[in-house]
Amino acid sequence: MTDTITPTKWEILADKALQGKRLTLEEGLSLLQADDDEMLPIMQAAYRVRKHYYGKKVKLNMIFNAKSGNCPEDCGYCAQSIVSSAPIEKYRLLDKETLVAGAHEAIERQAGTYCIVASGRRPSNREVDQVVAAVEEITATTDLKICACLGLLDEGKATQLQKAGVHRYNHNLNTHKDNHANITTTHTYDDRVDTLDHVKNAGISPCSGCIVGMGETDGQLVETAYALRDMDVDSIPVNFLHAIPGTPLEDYPRTKPMKSLKVLAMMRLINPSKEIRISGGREINLRHLQPIGLYAANSVFVGDYLTTEGQAIKEDHAIIEDLGFEIEECAL
């Protein structure tokens, strides 16, 4: 007589995700609030879904800080905001040649996506023209995918970027709608949603995610995952707050490594087919558990972030190799 193996509740959630069914709020919460002893079966469930859609491929992304500081927004997590006293480098939008040179650095790092990021509320006409000129040269000479992150955007500027060859536009929701005013008051949650709508209408792939650890509840974190699913964004960067001295959130505690892994698993099971990217703050929140995160996520930033340092690129390459995973190729 053959014994039957009863699937765990996490495997049942993986089956549900693979069938395209929406997890309930209670199921999402169960992932975040599970006992740490459940971590391995949770990550196995997340990996089943990740492997179904992405196999063992890992997508590498590189951020290029194209314009730094002097931002009029009051985002409490950001060293570049008007309310921050953090000592950072400040400069205007870099010239076309420097932006193009950054793209070739991304290729050297084996990144498939080059993210041009600029501080500020929204880009000026001149700044968009400058980014467009750089993107046109990059796309004419490389196979890199270009992501832009320039702040709030109207449909006209979105269309201009799309015609130049911008593949993806990032504008994070950052936090739950009901927590937004606790983090930022100079623009609204709906302003961010509007920008993503303009991006989608222009034919650009939408990228939007969150920053975990900014005072949101577990329920709000699950509902943010639902919001991203309902908006049908293609890429979801999961950032973990890196509390920078001199910012209003400087005293916020780090998200513990095991909780960080549960967040990644929850994001994967609620958004099964989407790119889940381990993003800012991973080094100090996931710490030595970073490799395990790739059993849920299929994408990661390499190198430094905007105002904080990342780990050595060779370490990220080694993690991927040691897991038996493969870097998505980017050819010249």
Disulfide bonds with the S-S distance in Angstrom:
none
